[in-house]
Amino acid sequence: MITGEFDIVGVYMHPLVVGAAIAIMITQLLTLLLSKLNLYRFVWHRGLFDTAMLIVVWGIITGYIAVAGNPMAFFRL
């Protein structure tokens, strides 16, 4: 179960929203890496692939936060 909230400049954010923001940043880095290595040539539909990659990364981050039980646990890797 996900408990706790993040306090960002006085605005309380649900851990899923923070996880989504982190997932977007990680996905952007992976997209840049895949482009530089020219690995998108093996992908049929880049938009679908990028969306699926975002969902998988977000799921991994959310799963880690849920298992740890503490939203700040993700930052103690």
Phi, psi and omega in degrees: 000136180273123179233161177086166180220159174263137176256105181246105180052045177083001179251123180278126183243137176291145181302331178293326179291317178294319176299323178295319179297318178294319180296322178296317179296316179295319179296322177297320177294319178295322177297317178297317179296315179296325178291316181295325180274001179057039180270352177289349178293340178270357184259131182288312185228105187298319180298317178294320180296316179296320178295316178296321179295321177297316181295320179294314180296318178297319178297320178296315180294315179296319178298320179294317179296320181293319180290320180290333179078002181223121181301330181281352181297332181297329183276357178257027180298000000 
